[in-house]
Amino acid sequence: MINTLQLVIGFLGALCGGIVVALINWARASRSEKTSRKHEFLKEQIAKVYGPLYFFVGLNEALFSLNDKFHKA
C-alpha cells in the first residue's frame, strides 16, 4: 500500500514537473518567435520602404544638381 502510494505521488510529481517544464519552454519559444517576427518585419520594412525612398532622394539630388548647372549656364 505504501509503495503504491509512493509510486502514485512520484508519478504525479513527475507529471506536474513535466507540465511546468513544458510551459516554460512554450513561453520561451513564444517570446523568441515574437522577437523573430519583429526582426523580420523591420527588415522587410527597410527593404520595401527605405530602399526605394533612398533611391528617389538620390535621384532628386542629382536632378537638382543638374538643374543648378543649367541655371548657371
PQR file of N, CA, C, O and H, with PARSE charges and radii, in Angstrom:
ATOM      1  N   MET A   1       0.819  -1.193   0.000 -0.4000 1.5000
ATOM      2  CA  MET A   1       0.000   0.000   0.000 -0.0000 2.0000
ATOM      3  C   MET A   1       0.862   1.256   0.000  0.5500 1.7000
ATOM      4  O   MET A   1       0.615   2.185  -0.770 -0.5500 1.4000
ATOM      5  N   ILE A   2       1.890   1.285   0.879 -0.4000 1.5000
ATOM      6  CA  ILE A   2       2.760   2.454   0.965 -0.0000 2.0000
ATOM      7  C   ILE A   2       3.578   2.597  -0.308  0.5500 1.7000
ATOM      8  O   ILE A   2       3.799   3.714  -0.775 -0.5500 1.4000
ATOM      9  H   ILE A   2       2.091   0.531   1.504  0.4000 1.0000
ATOM     10  N   ASN A   3       4.038   1.469  -0.886 -0.4000 1.5000
ATOM     11  CA  ASN A   3       4.789   1.531  -2.135 -0.0000 2.0000
ATOM     12  C   ASN A   3       3.921   2.060  -3.266  0.5500 1.7000
ATOM     13  O   ASN A   3       4.383   2.834  -4.103 -0.5500 1.4000
ATOM     14  H   ASN A   3       3.859   0.561  -0.507  0.4000 1.0000
ATOM     15  N   THR A   4       2.664   1.639  -3.287 -0.4000 1.5000
ATOM     16  CA  THR A   4       1.744   2.119  -4.319 -0.0000 2.0000
ATOM     17  C   THR A   4       1.501   3.611  -4.155  0.5500 1.7000
ATOM     18  O   THR A   4       1.462   4.345  -5.142 -0.5500 1.4000
ATOM     19  H   THR A   4       2.289   1.010  -2.607  0.4000 1.0000
ATOM     20  N   LEU A   5       1.340   4.061  -2.929 -0.4000 1.5000
ATOM     21  CA  LEU A   5       1.132   5.484  -2.657 -0.0000 2.0000
ATOM     22  C   LEU A   5       2.358   6.299  -3.060  0.5500 1.7000
ATOM     23  O   LEU A   5       2.236   7.374  -3.649 -0.5500 1.4000
ATOM     24  H   LEU A   5       1.373   3.465  -2.127  0.4000 1.0000
ATOM     25  N   GLN A   6       3.521   5.782  -2.741 -0.4000 1.5000
ATOM     26  CA  GLN A   6       4.762   6.481  -3.142 -0.0000 2.0000
ATOM     27  C   GLN A   6       4.887   6.522  -4.659  0.5500 1.7000
ATOM     28  O   GLN A   6       5.327   7.524  -5.222 -0.5500 1.4000
ATOM     29  H   GLN A   6       3.620   4.910  -2.263  0.4000 1.0000
ATOM     30  N   LEU A   7       4.504   5.439  -5.315 -0.4000 1.5000
ATOM     31  CA  LEU A   7       4.547   5.387  -6.778 -0.0000 2.0000
ATOM     32  C   LEU A   7       3.598   6.410  -7.394  0.5500 1.7000
ATOM     33  O   LEU A   7       3.957   7.097  -8.350 -0.5500 1.4000
ATOM     34  H   LEU A   7       4.146   4.625  -4.858  0.4000 1.0000
ATOM     35  N   VAL A   8       2.387   6.510  -6.848 -0.4000 1.5000
ATOM     36  CA  VAL A   8       1.407   7.478  -7.365 -0.0000 2.0000
ATOM     37  C   VAL A   8       1.890   8.902  -7.128  0.5500 1.7000
ATOM     38  O   VAL A   8       1.779   9.744  -8.019 -0.5500 1.4000
ATOM     39  H   VAL A   8       2.095   5.951  -6.072  0.4000 1.0000
ATOM     40  N   ILE A   9       2.416   9.182  -5.961 -0.4000 1.5000
ATOM     41  CA  ILE A   9       2.928  10.522  -5.654 -0.0000 2.0000
ATOM     42  C   ILE A   9       4.114  10.863  -6.552  0.5500 1.7000
ATOM     43  O   ILE A   9       4.227  11.986  -7.042 -0.5500 1.4000
ATOM     44  H   ILE A   9       2.506   8.498  -5.237  0.4000 1.0000
ATOM     45  N   GLY A  10       4.994   9.890  -6.764 -0.4000 1.5000
ATOM     46  CA  GLY A  10       6.129  10.115  -7.655 -0.0000 2.0000
ATOM     47  C   GLY A  10       5.688  10.383  -9.083  0.5500 1.7000
ATOM     48  O   GLY A  10       6.236  11.251  -9.763 -0.5500 1.4000
ATOM     49  H   GLY A  10       4.902   8.977  -6.365  0.4000 1.0000
ATOM     50  N   PHE A  11       4.678   9.618  -9.537 -0.4000 1.5000
ATOM     51  CA  PHE A  11       4.153   9.819 -10.888 -0.0000 2.0000
ATOM     52  C   PHE A  11       3.527  11.197 -11.036  0.5500 1.7000
ATOM     53  O   PHE A  11       3.776  11.892 -12.021 -0.5500 1.4000
ATOM     54  H   PHE A  11       4.233   8.913  -8.985  0.4000 1.0000
ATOM     55  N   LEU A  12       2.715  11.596 -10.061 -0.4000 1.5000
ATOM     56  CA  LEU A  12       2.080  12.916 -10.116 -0.0000 2.0000
ATOM     57  C   LEU A  12       3.124  14.037 -10.041  0.5500 1.7000
ATOM     58  O   LEU A  12       2.984  15.064 -10.705 -0.5500 1.4000
ATOM     59  H   LEU A  12       2.512  11.032  -9.260  0.4000 1.0000
ATOM     60  N   GLY A  13       4.156  13.837  -9.239 -0.4000 1.5000
ATOM     61  CA  GLY A  13       5.222  14.834  -9.160 -0.0000 2.0000
ATOM     62  C   GLY A  13       5.958  14.973 -10.482  0.5500 1.7000
ATOM     63  O   GLY A  13       6.263  16.086 -10.911 -0.5500 1.4000
ATOM     64  H   GLY A  13       4.269  13.003  -8.700  0.4000 1.0000
ATOM     65  N   ALA A  14       6.244  13.858 -11.126 -0.4000 1.5000
ATOM     66  CA  ALA A  14       6.920  13.896 -12.426 -0.0000 2.0000
ATOM     67  C   ALA A  14       6.016  14.521 -13.479  0.5500 1.7000
ATOM     68  O   ALA A  14       6.475  15.277 -14.336 -0.5500 1.4000
ATOM     69  H   ALA A  14       5.997  12.953 -10.778  0.4000 1.0000
ATOM     70  N   LEU A  15       4.732  14.201 -13.410 -0.4000 1.5000
ATOM     71  CA  LEU A  15       3.779  14.767 -14.367 -0.0000 2.0000
ATOM     72  C   LEU A  15       3.691  16.279 -14.211  0.5500 1.7000
ATOM     73  O   LEU A  15       3.737  17.009 -15.201 -0.5500 1.4000
ATOM     74  H   LEU A  15       4.358  13.587 -12.714  0.4000 1.0000
ATOM     75  N   CYS A  16       3.566  16.755 -12.973 -0.4000 1.5000
ATOM     76  CA  CYS A  16       3.499  18.203 -12.727 -0.0000 2.0000
ATOM     77  C   CYS A  16       4.801  18.883 -13.135  0.5500 1.7000
ATOM     78  O   CYS A  16       4.786  19.975 -13.704 -0.5500 1.4000
ATOM     79  H   CYS A  16       3.529  16.162 -12.168  0.4000 1.0000
ATOM     80  N   GLY A  17       5.931  18.233 -12.842 -0.4000 1.5000
ATOM     81  CA  GLY A  17       7.216  18.793 -13.243 -0.0000 2.0000
ATOM     82  C   GLY A  17       7.339  18.889 -14.755  0.5500 1.7000
ATOM     83  O   GLY A  17       7.865  19.869 -15.283 -0.5500 1.4000
ATOM     84  H   GLY A  17       5.943  17.346 -12.379  0.4000 1.0000
ATOM     85  N   GLY A  18       6.848  17.863 -15.449 -0.4000 1.5000
ATOM     86  CA  GLY A  18       6.866  17.882 -16.914 -0.0000 2.0000
ATOM     87  C   GLY A  18       5.990  18.983 -17.482  0.5500 1.7000
ATOM     88  O   GLY A  18       6.346  19.635 -18.464 -0.5500 1.4000
ATOM     89  H   GLY A  18       6.421  17.067 -15.019  0.4000 1.0000
ATOM     90  N   ILE A  19       4.844  19.183 -16.853 -0.4000 1.5000
ATOM     91  CA  ILE A  19       3.940  20.239 -17.315 -0.0000 2.0000
ATOM     92  C   ILE A  19       4.572  21.604 -17.102  0.5500 1.7000
ATOM     93  O   ILE A  19       4.478  22.472 -17.970 -0.5500 1.4000
ATOM     94  H   ILE A  19       4.555  18.653 -16.055  0.4000 1.0000
ATOM     95  N   VAL A  20       5.214  21.804 -15.959 -0.4000 1.5000
ATOM     96  CA  VAL A  20       5.869  23.091 -15.676 -0.0000 2.0000
ATOM     97  C   VAL A  20       6.992  23.344 -16.676  0.5500 1.7000
ATOM     98  O   VAL A  20       7.134  24.455 -17.188 -0.5500 1.4000
ATOM     99  H   VAL A  20       5.291  21.099 -15.254  0.4000 1.0000
ATOM    100  N   VAL A  21       7.788  22.318 -16.954 -0.4000 1.5000
ATOM    101  CA  VAL A  21       8.879  22.474 -17.923 -0.0000 2.0000
ATOM    102  C   VAL A  21       8.321  22.772 -19.311  0.5500 1.7000
ATOM    103  O   VAL A  21       8.865  23.608 -20.032 -0.5500 1.4000
ATOM    104  H   VAL A  21       7.673  21.415 -16.538  0.4000 1.0000
ATOM    105  N   ALA A  22       7.239  22.093 -19.689 -0.4000 1.5000
ATOM    106  CA  ALA A  22       6.621  22.345 -20.992 -0.0000 2.0000
ATOM    107  C   ALA A  22       6.100  23.777 -21.081  0.5500 1.7000
ATOM    108  O   ALA A  22       6.248  24.420 -22.120 -0.5500 1.4000
ATOM    109  H   ALA A  22       6.797  21.414 -19.103  0.4000 1.0000
ATOM    110  N   LEU A  23       5.499  24.281 -20.019 -0.4000 1.5000
ATOM    111  CA  LEU A  23       5.005  25.662 -20.018 -0.0000 2.0000
ATOM    112  C   LEU A  23       6.147  26.671 -20.127  0.5500 1.7000
ATOM    113  O   LEU A  23       6.036  27.675 -20.829 -0.5500 1.4000
ATOM    114  H   LEU A  23       5.379  23.759 -19.175  0.4000 1.0000
ATOM    115  N   ILE A  24       7.236  26.393 -19.429 -0.4000 1.5000
ATOM    116  CA  ILE A  24       8.396  27.295 -19.504 -0.0000 2.0000
ATOM    117  C   ILE A  24       8.969  27.293 -20.912  0.5500 1.7000
ATOM    118  O   ILE A  24       9.296  28.352 -21.448 -0.5500 1.4000
ATOM    119  H   ILE A  24       7.326  25.577 -18.858  0.4000 1.0000
ATOM    120  N   ASN A  25       9.096  26.117 -21.517 -0.4000 1.5000
ATOM    121  CA  ASN A  25       9.609  26.037 -22.890 -0.0000 2.0000
ATOM    122  C   ASN A  25       8.677  26.725 -23.872  0.5500 1.7000
ATOM    123  O   ASN A  25       9.137  27.375 -24.811 -0.5500 1.4000
ATOM    124  H   ASN A  25       8.831  25.257 -21.081  0.4000 1.0000
ATOM    125  N   TRP A  26       7.368  26.590 -23.667 -0.4000 1.5000
ATOM    126  CA  TRP A  26       6.409  27.250 -24.550 -0.0000 2.0000
ATOM    127  C   TRP A  26       6.533  28.765 -24.441  0.5500 1.7000
ATOM    128  O   TRP A  26       6.507  29.463 -25.455 -0.5500 1.4000
ATOM    129  H   TRP A  26       6.994  26.062 -22.904  0.4000 1.0000
ATOM    130  N   ALA A  27       6.667  29.279 -23.222 -0.4000 1.5000
ATOM    131  CA  ALA A  27       6.787  30.730 -23.028 -0.0000 2.0000
ATOM    132  C   ALA A  27       8.078  31.249 -23.664  0.5500 1.7000
ATOM    133  O   ALA A  27       8.088  32.313 -24.283 -0.5500 1.4000
ATOM    134  H   ALA A  27       6.689  28.713 -22.399  0.4000 1.0000
ATOM    135  N   ARG A  28       9.158  30.496 -23.507 -0.4000 1.5000
ATOM    136  CA  ARG A  28      10.434  30.922 -24.084 -0.0000 2.0000
ATOM    137  C   ARG A  28      10.364  30.903 -25.610  0.5500 1.7000
ATOM    138  O   ARG A  28      10.848  31.828 -26.261 -0.5500 1.4000
ATOM    139  H   ARG A  28       9.150  29.632 -23.004  0.4000 1.0000
ATOM    140  N   ALA A  29       9.764  29.855 -26.185 -0.4000 1.5000
ATOM    141  CA  ALA A  29       9.622  29.765 -27.636 -0.0000 2.0000
ATOM    142  C   ALA A  29       8.710  30.867 -28.162  0.5500 1.7000
ATOM    143  O   ALA A  29       8.961  31.419 -29.233 -0.5500 1.4000
ATOM    144  H   ALA A  29       9.370  29.104 -25.655  0.4000 1.0000
ATOM    145  N   SER A  30       7.662  31.189 -27.423 -0.4000 1.5000
ATOM    146  CA  SER A  30       6.747  32.254 -27.833 -0.0000 2.0000
ATOM    147  C   SER A  30       7.459  33.604 -27.868  0.5500 1.7000
ATOM    148  O   SER A  30       7.290  34.378 -28.810 -0.5500 1.4000
ATOM    149  H   SER A  30       7.458  30.741 -26.553  0.4000 1.0000
ATOM    150  N   ARG A  31       8.250  33.878 -26.844 -0.4000 1.5000
ATOM    151  CA  ARG A  31       8.993  35.133 -26.795 -0.0000 2.0000
ATOM    152  C   ARG A  31      10.014  35.201 -27.932  0.5500 1.7000
ATOM    153  O   ARG A  31      10.182  36.246 -28.560 -0.5500 1.4000
ATOM    154  H   ARG A  31       8.387  33.249 -26.079  0.4000 1.0000
ATOM    155  N   SER A  32      10.686  34.094 -28.189 -0.4000 1.5000
ATOM    156  CA  SER A  32      11.666  34.046 -29.265 -0.0000 2.0000
ATOM    157  C   SER A  32      10.994  34.247 -30.619  0.5500 1.7000
ATOM    158  O   SER A  32      11.517  34.956 -31.479 -0.5500 1.4000
ATOM    159  H   SER A  32      10.550  33.245 -27.678  0.4000 1.0000
ATOM    160  N   GLU A  33       9.839  33.625 -30.803 -0.4000 1.5000
ATOM    161  CA  GLU A  33       9.078  33.772 -32.049 -0.0000 2.0000
ATOM    162  C   GLU A  33       8.645  35.222 -32.243  0.5500 1.7000
ATOM    163  O   GLU A  33       8.713  35.745 -33.356 -0.5500 1.4000
ATOM    164  H   GLU A  33       9.414  33.049 -30.105  0.4000 1.0000
ATOM    165  N   LYS A  34       8.205  35.869 -31.180 -0.4000 1.5000
ATOM    166  CA  LYS A  34       7.769  37.266 -31.265 -0.0000 2.0000
ATOM    167  C   LYS A  34       8.936  38.166 -31.670  0.5500 1.7000
ATOM    168  O   LYS A  34       8.781  39.051 -32.511 -0.5500 1.4000
ATOM    169  H   LYS A  34       8.150  35.444 -30.276  0.4000 1.0000
ATOM    170  N   THR A  35      10.090  37.938 -31.075 -0.4000 1.5000
ATOM    171  CA  THR A  35      11.279  38.717 -31.425 -0.0000 2.0000
ATOM    172  C   THR A  35      11.673  38.478 -32.868  0.5500 1.7000
ATOM    173  O   THR A  35      12.046  39.412 -33.578 -0.5500 1.4000
ATOM    174  H   THR A  35      10.215  37.219 -30.391  0.4000 1.0000
ATOM    175  N   SER A  36      11.591  37.234 -33.305 -0.4000 1.5000
ATOM    176  CA  SER A  36      11.934  36.896 -34.685 -0.0000 2.0000
ATOM    177  C   SER A  36      10.971  37.561 -35.673  0.5500 1.7000
ATOM    178  O   SER A  36      11.401  38.082 -36.702 -0.5500 1.4000
ATOM    179  H   SER A  36      11.288  36.475 -32.728  0.4000 1.0000
ATOM    180  N   ARG A  37       9.674  37.543 -35.364 -0.4000 1.5000
ATOM    181  CA  ARG A  37       8.699  38.199 -36.246 -0.0000 2.0000
ATOM    182  C   ARG A  37       8.943  39.698 -36.319  0.5500 1.7000
ATOM    183  O   ARG A  37       8.840  40.293 -37.392 -0.5500 1.4000
ATOM    184  H   ARG A  37       9.325  37.119 -34.528  0.4000 1.0000
ATOM    185  N   LYS A  38       9.266  40.313 -35.187 -0.4000 1.5000
ATOM    186  CA  LYS A  38       9.531  41.750 -35.171 -0.0000 2.0000
ATOM    187  C   LYS A  38      10.763  42.075 -36.006  0.5500 1.7000
ATOM    188  O   LYS A  38      10.776  43.059 -36.745 -0.5500 1.4000
ATOM    189  H   LYS A  38       9.350  39.831 -34.315  0.4000 1.0000
ATOM    190  N   HIS A  39      11.794  41.251 -35.887 -0.4000 1.5000
ATOM    191  CA  HIS A  39      13.022  41.448 -36.656 -0.0000 2.0000
ATOM    192  C   HIS A  39      12.745  41.325 -38.155  0.5500 1.7000
ATOM    193  O   HIS A  39      13.220  42.143 -38.943 -0.5500 1.4000
ATOM    194  H   HIS A  39      11.784  40.451 -35.286  0.4000 1.0000
ATOM    195  N   GLU A  40      11.983  40.313 -38.549 -0.4000 1.5000
ATOM    196  CA  GLU A  40      11.643  40.132 -39.960 -0.0000 2.0000
ATOM    197  C   GLU A  40      10.793  41.280 -40.483  0.5500 1.7000
ATOM    198  O   GLU A  40      10.973  41.707 -41.623 -0.5500 1.4000
ATOM    199  H   GLU A  40      11.597  39.648 -37.909  0.4000 1.0000
ATOM    200  N   PHE A  41       9.865  41.789 -39.667 -0.4000 1.5000
ATOM    201  CA  PHE A  41       9.034  42.919 -40.087 -0.0000 2.0000
ATOM    202  C   PHE A  41       9.886  44.156 -40.338  0.5500 1.7000
ATOM    203  O   PHE A  41       9.708  44.845 -41.342 -0.5500 1.4000
ATOM    204  H   PHE A  41       9.719  41.442 -38.740  0.4000 1.0000
ATOM    205  N   LEU A  42      10.812  44.436 -39.424 -0.4000 1.5000
ATOM    206  CA  LEU A  42      11.660  45.612 -39.594 -0.0000 2.0000
ATOM    207  C   LEU A  42      12.573  45.469 -40.803  0.5500 1.7000
ATOM    208  O   LEU A  42      12.802  46.433 -41.533 -0.5500 1.4000
ATOM    209  H   LEU A  42      10.957  43.877 -38.608  0.4000 1.0000
ATOM    210  N   LYS A  43      13.095  44.261 -41.013 -0.4000 1.5000
ATOM    211  CA  LYS A  43      13.959  44.034 -42.175 -0.0000 2.0000
ATOM    212  C   LYS A  43      13.179  44.221 -43.473  0.5500 1.7000
ATOM    213  O   LYS A  43      13.685  44.813 -44.426 -0.5500 1.4000
ATOM    214  H   LYS A  43      12.909  43.477 -40.420  0.4000 1.0000
ATOM    215  N   GLU A  44      11.948  43.715 -43.507 -0.4000 1.5000
ATOM    216  CA  GLU A  44      11.099  43.879 -44.682 -0.0000 2.0000
ATOM    217  C   GLU A  44      10.727  45.344 -44.895  0.5500 1.7000
ATOM    218  O   GLU A  44      10.682  45.818 -46.030 -0.5500 1.4000
ATOM    219  H   GLU A  44      11.537  43.234 -42.733  0.4000 1.0000
ATOM    220  N   GLN A  45      10.463  46.055 -43.812 -0.4000 1.5000
ATOM    221  CA  GLN A  45      10.119  47.471 -43.913 -0.0000 2.0000
ATOM    222  C   GLN A  45      11.290  48.265 -44.478  0.5500 1.7000
ATOM    223  O   GLN A  45      11.096  49.140 -45.322 -0.5500 1.4000
ATOM    224  H   GLN A  45      10.500  45.670 -42.889  0.4000 1.0000
ATOM    225  N   ILE A  46      12.487  47.970 -44.027 -0.4000 1.5000
ATOM    226  CA  ILE A  46      13.667  48.668 -44.542 -0.0000 2.0000
ATOM    227  C   ILE A  46      13.848  48.383 -46.014  0.5500 1.7000
ATOM    228  O   ILE A  46      14.134  49.294 -46.792 -0.5500 1.4000
ATOM    229  H   ILE A  46      12.645  47.259 -43.341  0.4000 1.0000
ATOM    230  N   ALA A  47      13.684  47.127 -46.412 -0.4000 1.5000
ATOM    231  CA  ALA A  47      13.891  46.756 -47.812 -0.0000 2.0000
ATOM    232  C   ALA A  47      12.827  47.353 -48.728  0.5500 1.7000
ATOM    233  O   ALA A  47      13.138  47.781 -49.839 -0.5500 1.4000
ATOM    234  H   ALA A  47      13.451  46.388 -45.780  0.4000 1.0000
ATOM    235  N   LYS A  48      11.580  47.385 -48.277 -0.4000 1.5000
ATOM    236  CA  LYS A  48      10.489  47.811 -49.157 -0.0000 2.0000
ATOM    237  C   LYS A  48      10.187  49.298 -49.085  0.5500 1.7000
ATOM    238  O   LYS A  48       9.614  49.846 -50.027 -0.5500 1.4000
ATOM    239  H   LYS A  48      11.327  47.037 -47.374  0.4000 1.0000
ATOM    240  N   VAL A  49      10.548  49.962 -48.013 -0.4000 1.5000
ATOM    241  CA  VAL A  49      10.203  51.377 -47.865 -0.0000 2.0000
ATOM    242  C   VAL A  49      11.434  52.255 -48.007  0.5500 1.7000
ATOM    243  O   VAL A  49      11.482  53.133 -48.869 -0.5500 1.4000
ATOM    244  H   VAL A  49      11.014  49.517 -47.247  0.4000 1.0000
ATOM    245  N   TYR A  50      12.419  52.020 -47.167 -0.4000 1.5000
ATOM    246  CA  TYR A  50      13.544  52.935 -47.113 -0.0000 2.0000
ATOM    247  C   TYR A  50      14.515  52.770 -48.276  0.5500 1.7000
ATOM    248  O   TYR A  50      15.206  53.723 -48.636 -0.5500 1.4000
ATOM    249  H   TYR A  50      12.380  51.308 -46.467  0.4000 1.0000
ATOM    250  N   GLY A  51      14.582  51.589 -48.867 -0.4000 1.5000
ATOM    251  CA  GLY A  51      15.436  51.386 -50.038 -0.0000 2.0000
ATOM    252  C   GLY A  51      14.983  52.252 -51.210  0.5500 1.7000
ATOM    253  O   GLY A  51      15.770  53.043 -51.728 -0.5500 1.4000
ATOM    254  H   GLY A  51      14.021  50.815 -48.575  0.4000 1.0000
ATOM    255  N   PRO A  52      13.717  52.115 -51.638 -0.5600 1.5000
ATOM    256  CA  PRO A  52      13.227  52.969 -52.728  0.2800 2.0000
ATOM    257  C   PRO A  52      13.228  54.456 -52.364  0.5500 1.7000
ATOM    258  O   PRO A  52      13.471  55.302 -53.225 -0.5500 1.4000
ATOM    259  N   LEU A  53      12.958  54.776 -51.106 -0.4000 1.5000
ATOM    260  CA  LEU A  53      12.987  56.169 -50.680 -0.0000 2.0000
ATOM    261  C   LEU A  53      14.384  56.756 -50.846  0.5500 1.7000
ATOM    262  O   LEU A  53      14.533  57.889 -51.303 -0.5500 1.4000
ATOM    263  H   LEU A  53      12.760  54.089 -50.407  0.4000 1.0000
ATOM    264  N   TYR A  54      15.404  55.993 -50.477 -0.4000 1.5000
ATOM    265  CA  TYR A  54      16.781  56.434 -50.647 -0.0000 2.0000
ATOM    266  C   TYR A  54      17.102  56.633 -52.124  0.5500 1.7000
ATOM    267  O   TYR A  54      17.789  57.587 -52.488 -0.5500 1.4000
ATOM    268  H   TYR A  54      15.284  55.072 -50.105  0.4000 1.0000
ATOM    269  N   PHE A  55      16.609  55.738 -52.973 -0.4000 1.5000
ATOM    270  CA  PHE A  55      16.833  55.866 -54.411 -0.0000 2.0000
ATOM    271  C   PHE A  55      16.228  57.164 -54.944  0.5500 1.7000
ATOM    272  O   PHE A  55      16.884  57.901 -55.680 -0.5500 1.4000
ATOM    273  H   PHE A  55      16.051  54.963 -52.677  0.4000 1.0000
ATOM    274  N   PHE A  56      14.986  57.440 -54.576 -0.4000 1.5000
ATOM    275  CA  PHE A  56      14.328  58.644 -55.093 -0.0000 2.0000
ATOM    276  C   PHE A  56      14.949  59.922 -54.532  0.5500 1.7000
ATOM    277  O   PHE A  56      15.025  60.926 -55.240 -0.5500 1.4000
ATOM    278  H   PHE A  56      14.453  56.841 -53.978  0.4000 1.0000
ATOM    279  N   VAL A  57      15.386  59.905 -53.298 -0.4000 1.5000
ATOM    280  CA  VAL A  57      16.065  61.080 -52.740 -0.0000 2.0000
ATOM    281  C   VAL A  57      17.365  61.333 -53.483  0.5500 1.7000
ATOM    282  O   VAL A  57      17.688  62.476 -53.807 -0.5500 1.4000
ATOM    283  H   VAL A  57      15.325  59.089 -52.723  0.4000 1.0000
ATOM    284  N   GLY A  58      18.113  60.270 -53.755 -0.4000 1.5000
ATOM    285  CA  GLY A  58      19.352  60.413 -54.516 -0.0000 2.0000
ATOM    286  C   GLY A  58      19.093  60.908 -55.926  0.5500 1.7000
ATOM    287  O   GLY A  58      19.854  61.721 -56.451 -0.5500 1.4000
ATOM    288  H   GLY A  58      17.851  59.341 -53.492  0.4000 1.0000
ATOM    289  N   LEU A  59      18.020  60.422 -56.546 -0.4000 1.5000
ATOM    290  CA  LEU A  59      17.652  60.853 -57.893 -0.0000 2.0000
ATOM    291  C   LEU A  59      17.277  62.333 -57.887  0.5500 1.7000
ATOM    292  O   LEU A  59      17.696  63.076 -58.774 -0.5500 1.4000
ATOM    293  H   LEU A  59      17.401  59.762 -56.120  0.4000 1.0000
ATOM    294  N   ASN A  60      16.496  62.768 -56.906 -0.4000 1.5000
ATOM    295  CA  ASN A  60      16.126  64.181 -56.812 -0.0000 2.0000
ATOM    296  C   ASN A  60      17.352  65.057 -56.593  0.5500 1.7000
ATOM    297  O   ASN A  60      17.449  66.149 -57.153 -0.5500 1.4000
ATOM    298  H   ASN A  60      16.155  62.164 -56.185  0.4000 1.0000
ATOM    299  N   GLU A  61      18.275  64.584 -55.787 -0.4000 1.5000
ATOM    300  CA  GLU A  61      19.501  65.332 -55.538 -0.0000 2.0000
ATOM    301  C   GLU A  61      20.291  65.517 -56.836  0.5500 1.7000
ATOM    302  O   GLU A  61      20.812  66.600 -57.102 -0.5500 1.4000
ATOM    303  H   GLU A  61      18.196  63.697 -55.332  0.4000 1.0000
ATOM    304  N   ALA A  62      20.378  64.465 -57.634 -0.4000 1.5000
ATOM    305  CA  ALA A  62      21.083  64.552 -58.914 -0.0000 2.0000
ATOM    306  C   ALA A  62      20.354  65.496 -59.871  0.5500 1.7000
ATOM    307  O   ALA A  62      20.992  66.264 -60.591 -0.5500 1.4000
ATOM    308  H   ALA A  62      19.955  63.584 -57.419  0.4000 1.0000
ATOM    309  N   LEU A  63      19.034  65.442 -59.880 -0.4000 1.5000
ATOM    310  CA  LEU A  63      18.269  66.325 -60.769 -0.0000 2.0000
ATOM    311  C   LEU A  63      18.389  67.788 -60.351  0.5500 1.7000
ATOM    312  O   LEU A  63      18.481  68.663 -61.212 -0.5500 1.4000
ATOM    313  H   LEU A  63      18.515  64.818 -59.295  0.4000 1.0000
ATOM    314  N   PHE A  64      18.391  68.071 -59.053 -0.4000 1.5000
ATOM    315  CA  PHE A  64      18.588  69.444 -58.601 -0.0000 2.0000
ATOM    316  C   PHE A  64      19.979  69.943 -58.961  0.5500 1.7000
ATOM    317  O   PHE A  64      20.154  71.107 -59.320 -0.5500 1.4000
ATOM    318  H   PHE A  64      18.316  67.360 -58.353  0.4000 1.0000
ATOM    319  N   SER A  65      20.957  69.069 -58.864 -0.4000 1.5000
ATOM    320  CA  SER A  65      22.316  69.449 -59.247 -0.0000 2.0000
ATOM    321  C   SER A  65      22.376  69.780 -60.740  0.5500 1.7000
ATOM    322  O   SER A  65      23.003  70.762 -61.137 -0.5500 1.4000
ATOM    323  H   SER A  65      20.815  68.124 -58.572  0.4000 1.0000
ATOM    324  N   LEU A  66      21.726  68.962 -61.557 -0.4000 1.5000
ATOM    325  CA  LEU A  66      21.679  69.215 -62.997 -0.0000 2.0000
ATOM    326  C   LEU A  66      20.930  70.513 -63.296  0.5500 1.7000
ATOM    327  O   LEU A  66      21.323  71.263 -64.189 -0.5500 1.4000
ATOM    328  H   LEU A  66      21.216  68.164 -61.234  0.4000 1.0000
ATOM    329  N   ASN A  67      19.853  70.781 -62.553 -0.4000 1.5000
ATOM    330  CA  ASN A  67      19.081  71.995 -62.721 -0.0000 2.0000
ATOM    331  C   ASN A  67      19.938  73.223 -62.387  0.5500 1.7000
ATOM    332  O   ASN A  67      19.874  74.237 -63.081 -0.5500 1.4000
ATOM    333  H   ASN A  67      19.534  70.172 -61.828  0.4000 1.0000
ATOM    334  N   ASP A  68      20.735  73.126 -61.329 -0.4000 1.5000
ATOM    335  CA  ASP A  68      21.628  74.241 -60.972 -0.0000 2.0000
ATOM    336  C   ASP A  68      22.650  74.507 -62.074  0.5500 1.7000
ATOM    337  O   ASP A  68      22.983  75.659 -62.352 -0.5500 1.4000
ATOM    338  H   ASP A  68      20.787  72.302 -60.764  0.4000 1.0000
ATOM    339  N   LYS A  69      23.149  73.438 -62.702 -0.4000 1.5000
ATOM    340  CA  LYS A  69      24.112  73.628 -63.786 -0.0000 2.0000
ATOM    341  C   LYS A  69      23.472  74.346 -64.963  0.5500 1.7000
ATOM    342  O   LYS A  69      24.104  75.200 -65.585 -0.5500 1.4000
ATOM    343  H   LYS A  69      22.879  72.502 -62.476  0.4000 1.0000
ATOM    344  N   PHE A  70      22.213  74.008 -65.280 -0.4000 1.5000
ATOM    345  CA  PHE A  70      21.536  74.682 -66.379 -0.0000 2.0000
ATOM    346  C   PHE A  70      21.270  76.148 -66.069  0.5500 1.7000
ATOM    347  O   PHE A  70      21.383  76.996 -66.955 -0.5500 1.4000
ATOM    348  H   PHE A  70      21.699  73.315 -64.775  0.4000 1.0000
ATOM    349  N   HIS A  71      20.921  76.455 -64.836 -0.4000 1.5000
ATOM    350  CA  HIS A  71      20.653  77.845 -64.463 -0.0000 2.0000
ATOM    351  C   HIS A  71      21.920  78.675 -64.439  0.5500 1.7000
ATOM    352  O   HIS A  71      21.878  79.871 -64.730 -0.5500 1.4000
ATOM    353  H   HIS A  71      20.829  75.767 -64.116  0.4000 1.0000
ATOM    354  N   LYS A  72      23.043  78.071 -64.098 -0.4000 1.5000
ATOM    355  CA  LYS A  72      24.303  78.795 -64.087 -0.0000 2.0000
ATOM    356  C   LYS A  72      24.832  79.043 -65.486  0.5500 1.7000
ATOM    357  O   LYS A  72      25.603  79.978 -65.703 -0.5500 1.4000
ATOM    358  H   LYS A  72      23.077  77.100 -63.861  0.4000 1.0000
ATOM    359  N   ALA A  73      24.416  78.195 -66.460 -0.4000 1.5000
ATOM    360  CA  ALA A  73      24.939  78.325 -67.825 -0.0000 2.0000
ATOM    361  C   ALA A  73      24.322  79.471 -68.579  0.5500 1.7000
ATOM    362  O   ALA A  73      24.664  79.702 -69.739 -0.5500 1.4000
ATOM    363  H   ALA A  73      23.790  77.436 -66.284  0.4000 1.0000
TER
END
